[in-house]
């Protein structure tokens, strides 16, 4: 606009860079002119002459503002993900305590089931095997779910730390073209961060019945009815 206005067509321009950044590459190699725009269609920096040739008709955004907005956007996403992963890490202690309670409860129920199985002797041997297997499978499954969750949380935390460090390096990039390219490369990696969802631990209970005349009809349930529910 300054170059086109009669009153200011002879104005002189200088870089707005700080002294400690005077070596930063911010010139268009083709036109030997400052990059001042970001072509939103091509997603590359452009100078004034680029807008009249290579990017003619394309929508141009302010380069500094676009870089600042994208940098701030990625920083906010990283901060949000960091906060969420910290919450998940805090939750691992609670889940480990619940697993310890589950193990204790399972041991108690196993003892009850064992005692009842001895009273029922041979007639209950098959039912006992079925019930014991259900308890074992549930206990192992819940432990496996929590172990997987903890592993995912630690892996996600590691990725966030790596991307946070990479983001710091990108922010210090002096070459504008490399900066834009680095931000473009970094954005999908940050956007694809998936915070692991915490599993719900199902508790275990045992309800027993008295041995009576209906013994034969209720043989399969005499060891007790196991139910599972969240802690």
Secondary structure, 3 states (H helix, E strand, C coil): CCCCCHHHCCCCCCCCCCHHHCCCCCEECCCCEECCEEECCCCEEECHHHHHCCCCCCCEEEHHHHHHHHHHHHHHHHHHHHHHHHHHHHHHHHHHHHHHHHHHHHHHHHHHHHHHHHHHHHHHHHHHHHHHHHHHHHHHHHHHHHHHHHHHHHHHHHHHHHHHHHHHHHHCCCCHHHHHHHHHHHHHHHHCCCCCCCCCCEEEEEECCCCCCCCCCCHHHCCCEEEEEEC
